[in-house]
Amino acid sequence: MPSSSITTLGLSPADLAIDANGNVYETGGGNTIGVVTGGVLTTTLTAPAGTQFRGLAASASQLFACEFLASSNNIYIYTLPLTAAATPAVTINLGTEGPEGCALDASGNLYVGAIGGHILVFSPPFSNSSVPTLTMTTPAIIFGIAIGK
């Protein structure tokens, strides 16, 4: 049985990430990201209409948000702490790769699971011109990804 719950009015969390400070980031596949701090929804970022956030990953200083659309497949990197007016500090365009999930390893490498059966690995530092340092192909459709630490 859960020991407690957090009400996030207007949000339907489907993807979550937790940063080193214990802040929880949530998105429900639309254009919002909620930030829960100390058990309370403290911030809601609303991206431009048409944005579709999928998987999230967080480091101590950055939030990585996958966007998967037929016309726009990106990884948005936001500087933390996230504010309601935040815009991405970095946008990595993935072309036709539809990112569904992302995770960070202990070295700060970003792993992106794409719906076409690819796992893309990006190494820091991240920039708008970042390209995968490794691409793995699987027979599976990748809807989420996790890295053990």
Z-matrix of the N, CA and C atoms (Angstrom, degrees):
N
C 1 1.442
C 2 1.525 1 109.07
N 3 1.334 2 116.77 1 135.33
C 4 1.464 3 119.63 2 177.15
C 5 1.525 4 110.65 3 -61.78
N 6 1.319 5 115.91 4 142.76
C 7 1.465 6 120.05 5 177.83
C 8 1.523 7 111.43 6 -81.71
N 9 1.339 8 116.51 7 -21.34
C 10 1.459 9 120.66 8 177.70
C 11 1.517 10 108.75 9 -163.90
N 12 1.313 11 116.65 10 172.71
C 13 1.464 12 121.43 11 175.60
C 14 1.520 13 108.13 12 -142.07
N 15 1.323 14 114.70 13 161.11
C 16 1.454 15 121.03 14 -179.38
C 17 1.520 16 107.72 15 -122.46
N 18 1.310 17 117.45 16 124.47
C 19 1.451 18 121.50 17 178.09
C 20 1.519 19 108.86 18 -85.25
N 21 1.322 20 116.19 19 124.89
C 22 1.467 21 121.41 20 179.29
C 23 1.521 22 107.70 21 -122.43
N 24 1.307 23 115.75 22 79.32
C 25 1.458 24 121.98 23 -176.46
C 26 1.516 25 111.49 24 -54.69
N 27 1.309 26 116.62 25 131.23
C 28 1.457 27 121.84 26 177.30
C 29 1.512 28 114.09 27 83.41
N 30 1.333 29 117.90 28 -5.68
C 31 1.460 30 121.17 29 179.21
C 32 1.515 31 109.61 30 -116.77
N 33 1.298 32 116.26 31 143.91
C 34 1.464 33 122.51 32 175.29
C 35 1.516 34 107.33 33 -123.14
N 36 1.326 35 117.93 34 86.65
C 37 1.466 36 120.27 35 -173.47
C 38 1.524 37 113.17 36 -59.51
N 39 1.316 38 115.28 37 129.12
C 40 1.457 39 121.86 38 173.86
C 41 1.520 40 110.21 39 -122.57
N 42 1.332 41 117.26 40 -29.13
C 43 1.457 42 123.14 41 -179.66
C 44 1.526 43 108.48 42 -128.45
N 45 1.335 44 115.14 43 137.23
C 46 1.456 45 120.75 44 -177.03
C 47 1.522 46 110.93 45 -131.28
N 48 1.322 47 116.29 46 153.79
C 49 1.461 48 123.38 47 170.56
C 50 1.518 49 106.86 48 -145.29
N 51 1.321 50 116.14 49 151.16
C 52 1.464 51 121.77 50 178.31
C 53 1.517 52 108.25 51 -127.32
N 54 1.344 53 116.63 52 131.01
C 55 1.468 54 119.51 53 178.89
C 56 1.529 55 110.38 54 -90.22
N 57 1.310 56 116.57 55 177.92
C 58 1.466 57 122.36 56 -176.28
C 59 1.524 58 112.91 57 -63.92
N 60 1.334 59 117.72 58 -20.64
C 61 1.465 60 121.65 59 178.97
C 62 1.521 61 112.78 60 -91.08
N 63 1.336 62 117.27 61 0.74
C 64 1.455 63 121.08 62 179.70
C 65 1.510 64 114.69 63 87.12
N 66 1.341 65 118.51 64 6.27
C 67 1.460 66 121.05 65 174.84
C 68 1.517 67 108.71 66 -71.73
N 69 1.322 68 116.35 67 137.88
C 70 1.458 69 122.04 68 -179.99
C 71 1.524 70 108.25 69 -105.65
N 72 1.323 71 116.10 70 131.31
C 73 1.464 72 122.95 71 177.84
C 74 1.520 73 106.62 72 -111.14
N 75 1.332 74 116.26 73 136.22
C 76 1.458 75 120.34 74 -176.32
C 77 1.515 76 110.54 75 -138.16
N 78 1.322 77 114.13 76 145.62
C 79 1.456 78 120.25 77 173.33
C 80 1.517 79 107.73 78 -144.27
N 81 1.305 80 115.34 79 152.47
C 82 1.455 81 120.42 80 -178.60
C 83 1.506 82 113.20 81 -114.52
N 84 1.328 83 117.82 82 20.22
C 85 1.450 84 120.68 83 179.09
C 86 1.518 85 113.68 84 92.82
N 87 1.311 86 117.70 85 -0.76
C 88 1.454 87 121.19 86 176.90
C 89 1.517 88 110.67 87 -101.57
N 90 1.329 89 115.87 88 -146.69
C 91 1.464 90 119.71 89 -176.50
C 92 1.524 91 113.21 90 -104.93
N 93 1.338 92 117.56 91 23.78
C 94 1.456 93 119.74 92 178.77
C 95 1.527 94 111.17 93 -122.17
N 96 1.331 95 114.20 94 149.02
C 97 1.455 96 122.42 95 170.81
C 98 1.522 97 106.21 96 -128.82
N 99 1.319 98 116.23 97 124.44
C 100 1.457 99 121.23 98 177.03
C 101 1.514 100 110.09 99 -100.04
N 102 1.328 101 115.90 100 147.03
C 103 1.464 102 121.92 101 177.01
C 104 1.528 103 107.66 102 -116.84
N 105 1.329 104 115.26 103 123.51
C 106 1.465 105 121.21 104 177.66
C 107 1.522 106 107.53 105 -108.15
N 108 1.325 107 115.57 106 120.65
C 109 1.460 108 122.54 107 -179.83
C 110 1.519 109 108.23 108 -123.57
N 111 1.318 110 116.74 109 125.35
C 112 1.458 111 120.23 110 179.63
C 113 1.515 112 113.29 111 60.36
N 114 1.340 113 116.92 112 31.07
C 115 1.455 114 120.82 113 178.70
C 116 1.513 115 115.39 114 82.48
N 117 1.341 116 117.26 115 7.05
C 118 1.466 117 121.41 116 -177.57
C 119 1.523 118 109.39 117 -126.40
N 120 1.326 119 116.76 118 135.79
C 121 1.461 120 120.89 119 173.96
C 122 1.519 121 107.75 120 -67.51
N 123 1.345 122 117.05 121 112.09
C 124 1.460 123 120.89 122 -173.85
C 125 1.524 124 113.67 123 -105.80
N 126 1.320 125 117.26 124 -26.39
C 127 1.466 126 120.79 125 -175.02
C 128 1.517 127 108.87 126 -144.77
N 129 1.320 128 115.77 127 140.93
C 130 1.456 129 120.95 128 171.22
C 131 1.521 130 108.29 129 -129.68
N 132 1.319 131 115.13 130 116.67
C 133 1.464 132 121.94 131 174.92
C 134 1.517 133 107.41 132 -90.76
N 135 1.318 134 116.62 133 129.20
C 136 1.460 135 121.24 134 174.79
C 137 1.518 136 107.45 135 -115.94
N 138 1.331 137 115.49 136 113.12
C 139 1.464 138 121.96 137 179.45
C 140 1.526 139 109.23 138 -80.40
N 141 1.330 140 117.36 139 169.72
C 142 1.461 141 119.63 140 178.96
C 143 1.532 142 112.27 141 -54.19
N 144 1.326 143 115.33 142 148.28
C 145 1.463 144 120.83 143 178.28
C 146 1.524 145 109.51 144 -54.19
N 147 1.311 146 115.90 145 141.18
C 148 1.457 147 121.21 146 -179.90
C 149 1.521 148 113.41 147 96.28
N 150 1.339 149 117.26 148 -15.06
C 151 1.459 150 120.68 149 176.44
C 152 1.523 151 108.54 150 -70.07
N 153 1.318 152 117.21 151 137.69
C 154 1.466 153 121.87 152 178.90
C 155 1.523 154 109.13 153 -127.54
N 156 1.345 155 116.64 154 94.74
C 157 1.456 156 120.25 155 178.39
C 158 1.518 157 110.04 156 -73.53
N 159 1.316 158 115.65 157 142.09
C 160 1.473 159 122.52 158 175.15
C 161 1.518 160 107.50 159 -120.62
N 162 1.316 161 118.89 160 -117.75
C 163 1.460 162 122.45 161 -176.89
C 164 1.516 163 113.05 162 -64.94
N 165 1.331 164 114.82 163 153.79
C 166 1.452 165 122.74 164 178.13
C 167 1.527 166 109.55 165 -129.93
N 168 1.319 167 116.31 166 151.07
C 169 1.467 168 123.06 167 170.97
C 170 1.518 169 106.90 168 -145.80
N 171 1.329 170 116.43 169 148.15
C 172 1.464 171 119.75 170 -178.12
C 173 1.517 172 110.65 171 -135.04
N 174 1.330 173 114.98 172 139.77
C 175 1.463 174 122.30 173 169.14
C 176 1.529 175 106.30 174 -108.08
N 177 1.304 176 117.35 175 -170.64
C 178 1.463 177 120.26 176 178.16
C 179 1.524 178 112.02 177 -68.29
N 180 1.340 179 117.65 178 -24.26
C 181 1.463 180 120.03 179 -174.29
C 182 1.527 181 115.17 180 -126.14
N 183 1.347 182 117.24 181 -5.61
C 184 1.466 183 119.42 182 -176.49
C 185 1.524 184 111.64 183 -140.12
N 186 1.341 185 115.20 184 147.51
C 187 1.455 186 122.76 185 172.06
C 188 1.520 187 107.89 186 -114.16
N 189 1.328 188 116.96 187 127.90
C 190 1.457 189 124.04 188 -179.96
C 191 1.526 190 107.54 189 -105.30
N 192 1.322 191 117.01 190 125.89
C 193 1.456 192 121.70 191 -178.07
C 194 1.529 193 109.81 192 -126.90
N 195 1.323 194 115.81 193 122.49
C 196 1.469 195 121.16 194 177.27
C 197 1.524 196 109.17 195 -79.12
N 198 1.312 197 115.88 196 139.02
C 199 1.461 198 121.23 197 172.15
C 200 1.518 199 107.47 198 -123.36
N 201 1.321 200 115.92 199 124.49
C 202 1.461 201 121.35 200 -177.57
C 203 1.518 202 109.63 201 -124.55
N 204 1.323 203 115.27 202 109.20
C 205 1.464 204 122.46 203 176.00
C 206 1.516 205 108.25 204 -139.22
N 207 1.284 206 116.75 205 159.18
C 208 1.468 207 119.89 206 177.29
C 209 1.528 208 111.21 207 -60.23
N 210 1.341 209 116.37 208 -33.80
C 211 1.464 210 119.90 209 -175.79
C 212 1.528 211 113.60 210 -104.61
N 213 1.328 212 118.22 211 -5.62
C 214 1.463 213 120.22 212 -174.40
C 215 1.521 214 109.86 213 -153.28
N 216 1.319 215 116.58 214 110.17
C 217 1.457 216 122.12 215 178.11
C 218 1.521 217 108.03 216 -121.38
N 219 1.320 218 115.64 217 108.91
C 220 1.464 219 120.45 218 -172.93
C 221 1.516 220 111.66 219 -137.14
N 222 1.322 221 114.79 220 160.88
C 223 1.447 222 122.46 221 163.09
C 224 1.522 223 105.12 222 -112.78
N 225 1.325 224 116.09 223 118.76
C 226 1.458 225 121.60 224 176.55
C 227 1.521 226 107.52 225 -96.82
N 228 1.324 227 116.50 226 132.93
C 229 1.454 228 121.37 227 178.01
C 230 1.528 229 107.99 228 -115.98
N 231 1.327 230 114.75 229 115.89
C 232 1.460 231 122.04 230 -179.71
C 233 1.526 232 109.00 231 -103.07
N 234 1.329 233 116.42 232 143.14
C 235 1.448 234 122.07 233 173.86
C 236 1.526 235 108.51 234 -80.42
N 237 1.327 236 116.13 235 136.08
C 238 1.460 237 120.99 236 178.44
C 239 1.527 238 109.85 237 -94.67
N 240 1.329 239 119.23 238 148.63
C 241 1.458 240 126.54 239 6.07
C 242 1.537 241 111.36 240 -75.49
N 243 1.311 242 115.37 241 145.84
C 244 1.458 243 121.97 242 -179.14
C 245 1.526 244 109.38 243 -76.84
N 246 1.326 245 115.76 244 134.54
C 247 1.464 246 121.25 245 176.61
C 248 1.522 247 108.66 246 -115.27
N 249 1.307 248 116.30 247 165.47
C 250 1.464 249 121.11 248 179.48
C 251 1.526 250 111.73 249 -64.10
N 252 1.331 251 117.77 250 -24.70
C 253 1.462 252 122.25 251 -177.71
C 254 1.529 253 112.89 252 -101.83
N 255 1.326 254 117.71 253 9.54
C 256 1.469 255 121.07 254 -175.60
C 257 1.526 256 112.20 255 -62.38
N 258 1.320 257 114.62 256 146.12
C 259 1.465 258 122.09 257 171.15
C 260 1.525 259 106.67 258 -124.46
N 261 1.319 260 117.22 259 156.26
C 262 1.460 261 118.55 260 -178.01
C 263 1.533 262 112.13 261 -62.39
N 264 1.330 263 115.91 262 135.32
C 265 1.462 264 121.12 263 173.73
C 266 1.519 265 109.28 264 -76.87
N 267 1.336 266 116.32 265 -30.31
C 268 1.464 267 123.47 266 -179.83
C 269 1.520 268 108.19 267 -139.20
N 270 1.326 269 116.11 268 140.33
C 271 1.459 270 122.37 269 171.98
C 272 1.514 271 107.69 270 -126.63
N 273 1.322 272 116.04 271 118.01
C 274 1.464 273 121.49 272 176.37
C 275 1.521 274 107.07 273 -102.00
N 276 1.330 275 116.45 274 112.98
C 277 1.462 276 121.02 275 179.52
C 278 1.524 277 109.09 276 -81.74
N 279 1.325 278 116.23 277 130.25
C 280 1.463 279 121.68 278 -177.60
C 281 1.518 280 113.68 279 -102.86
N 282 1.317 281 117.73 280 8.15
C 283 1.461 282 119.80 281 179.30
C 284 1.517 283 111.18 282 60.75
N 285 1.330 284 117.01 283 -121.02
C 286 1.460 285 120.76 284 -176.86
C 287 1.527 286 113.49 285 -89.24
N 288 1.328 287 118.03 286 -3.86
C 289 1.467 288 120.96 287 178.84
C 290 1.523 289 109.51 288 -75.02
N 291 1.314 290 118.04 289 119.04
C 292 1.461 291 122.59 290 -179.29
C 293 1.517 292 111.36 291 -92.44
N 294 1.341 293 118.45 292 100.10
C 295 1.463 294 120.32 293 -176.14
C 296 1.524 295 112.55 294 -74.10
N 297 1.306 296 116.13 295 127.60
C 298 1.465 297 121.82 296 178.22
C 299 1.519 298 112.19 297 -109.07
N 300 1.330 299 117.65 298 -23.97
C 301 1.452 300 119.96 299 -178.23
C 302 1.507 301 110.44 300 -155.96
N 303 1.330 302 116.17 301 156.95
C 304 1.456 303 120.26 302 177.06
C 305 1.518 304 109.23 303 -147.79
N 306 1.324 305 114.73 304 155.29
C 307 1.463 306 121.68 305 179.50
C 308 1.518 307 108.53 306 -151.88
N 309 1.317 308 115.64 307 156.17
C 310 1.465 309 122.42 308 178.10
C 311 1.518 310 109.50 309 -112.78
N 312 1.333 311 116.78 310 141.37
C 313 1.455 312 119.54 311 172.60
C 314 1.532 313 109.57 312 -93.20
N 315 1.322 314 116.75 313 177.73
C 316 1.466 315 121.41 314 -176.01
C 317 1.525 316 113.10 315 -63.93
N 318 1.343 317 117.55 316 -20.55
C 319 1.468 318 121.73 317 178.55
C 320 1.523 319 112.73 318 -90.56
N 321 1.335 320 117.51 319 -0.54
C 322 1.455 321 121.09 320 -179.99
C 323 1.510 322 114.80 321 88.35
N 324 1.353 323 117.88 322 6.58
C 325 1.466 324 120.66 323 175.75
C 326 1.519 325 109.27 324 -72.27
N 327 1.319 326 116.18 325 140.12
C 328 1.454 327 122.62 326 -179.18
C 329 1.517 328 109.26 327 -100.45
N 330 1.323 329 116.50 328 124.94
C 331 1.468 330 123.53 329 176.49
C 332 1.515 331 107.55 330 -106.79
N 333 1.335 332 116.28 331 127.27
C 334 1.456 333 121.21 332 -178.05
C 335 1.523 334 108.35 333 -119.70
N 336 1.323 335 116.35 334 122.55
C 337 1.456 336 121.43 335 175.74
C 338 1.515 337 109.07 336 -90.80
N 339 1.335 338 116.08 337 122.09
C 340 1.465 339 120.69 338 -177.35
C 341 1.524 340 109.85 339 -109.52
N 342 1.301 341 115.30 340 149.57
C 343 1.456 342 121.41 341 -173.99
C 344 1.534 343 112.82 342 -64.70
N 345 1.317 344 117.96 343 -20.63
C 346 1.460 345 121.06 344 179.69
C 347 1.521 346 114.12 345 -80.06
N 348 1.342 347 117.09 346 7.18
C 349 1.454 348 120.21 347 179.25
C 350 1.510 349 113.86 348 91.22
N 351 1.319 350 117.31 349 16.49
C 352 1.458 351 121.00 350 179.04
C 353 1.525 352 111.21 351 -107.75
N 354 1.323 353 114.88 352 146.44
C 355 1.454 354 121.90 353 167.67
C 356 1.519 355 105.66 354 -115.74
N 357 1.322 356 115.72 355 118.29
C 358 1.459 357 122.55 356 -177.84
C 359 1.520 358 108.38 357 -103.05
N 360 1.328 359 117.06 358 133.59
C 361 1.462 360 121.61 359 179.55
C 362 1.529 361 108.65 360 -114.55
N 363 1.329 362 115.96 361 126.77
C 364 1.460 363 123.06 362 177.46
C 365 1.526 364 108.16 363 -116.48
N 366 1.319 365 116.23 364 138.74
C 367 1.461 366 121.08 365 178.85
C 368 1.523 367 110.13 366 -107.61
N 369 1.344 368 116.72 367 143.13
C 370 1.466 369 118.94 368 176.88
C 371 1.518 370 110.42 369 -71.42
N 372 1.338 371 117.86 370 160.17
C 373 1.459 372 126.27 371 1.13
C 374 1.530 373 110.08 372 -76.75
N 375 1.327 374 116.02 373 147.72
C 376 1.456 375 122.06 374 -176.93
C 377 1.528 376 110.01 375 -91.42
N 378 1.330 377 115.73 376 142.61
C 379 1.467 378 120.84 377 177.70
C 380 1.519 379 108.13 378 -146.28
N 381 1.331 380 115.92 379 172.45
C 382 1.466 381 120.56 380 177.95
C 383 1.522 382 112.25 381 -61.07
N 384 1.325 383 117.63 382 -20.71
C 385 1.474 384 120.62 383 -179.02
C 386 1.531 385 112.74 384 -103.58
N 387 1.331 386 117.51 385 12.27
C 388 1.467 387 120.21 386 178.32
C 389 1.522 388 111.08 387 -59.47
N 390 1.321 389 115.08 388 139.83
C 391 1.464 390 122.35 389 175.32
C 392 1.529 391 107.64 390 -127.68
N 393 1.325 392 117.40 391 157.25
C 394 1.462 393 119.11 392 -179.60
C 395 1.532 394 111.75 393 -61.01
N 396 1.326 395 115.49 394 138.59
C 397 1.459 396 121.00 395 173.18
C 398 1.526 397 109.72 396 -87.24
N 399 1.331 398 115.80 397 -15.57
C 400 1.457 399 121.92 398 178.90
C 401 1.520 400 108.30 399 -155.00
N 402 1.322 401 116.70 400 138.71
C 403 1.461 402 122.33 401 173.45
C 404 1.519 403 107.78 402 -126.46
N 405 1.327 404 116.03 403 122.65
C 406 1.464 405 121.39 404 176.86
C 407 1.521 406 108.39 405 -108.11
N 408 1.312 407 116.20 406 138.54
C 409 1.460 408 121.26 407 179.10
C 410 1.518 409 109.00 408 -109.79
N 411 1.320 410 115.77 409 132.42
C 412 1.458 411 121.46 410 178.07
C 413 1.524 412 108.37 411 -125.12
N 414 1.327 413 117.55 412 160.88
C 415 1.470 414 119.13 413 175.27
C 416 1.519 415 112.17 414 -79.86
N 417 1.334 416 116.89 415 -2.50
C 418 1.460 417 121.26 416 -175.02
C 419 1.527 418 111.33 417 -97.36
N 420 1.313 419 115.32 418 156.51
C 421 1.457 420 121.39 419 169.13
C 422 1.520 421 105.88 420 -86.77
N 423 1.318 422 117.59 421 125.57
C 424 1.472 423 122.73 422 -174.13
C 425 1.527 424 108.93 423 -93.99
N 426 1.335 425 116.66 424 110.11
C 427 1.465 426 120.19 425 178.57
C 428 1.523 427 112.57 426 -103.47
N 429 1.306 428 118.57 427 -12.33
C 430 1.453 429 121.54 428 178.49
C 431 1.516 430 108.42 429 -163.13
N 432 1.308 431 116.58 430 162.92
C 433 1.445 432 120.81 431 -177.98
C 434 1.525 433 108.63 432 -151.90
N 435 1.324 434 116.20 433 144.06
C 436 1.465 435 122.00 434 177.25
C 437 1.516 436 108.25 435 -139.52
N 438 1.307 437 115.64 436 148.90
C 439 1.466 438 122.25 437 179.16
C 440 1.529 439 106.70 438 -123.78
N 441 1.319 440 117.18 439 128.68
C 442 1.467 441 120.58 440 175.58
C 443 1.510 442 110.50 441 -75.65
N 444 1.310 443 116.53 442 144.99
C 445 1.469 444 120.48 443 -180.00
C 446 1.492 445 109.93 444 -118.43
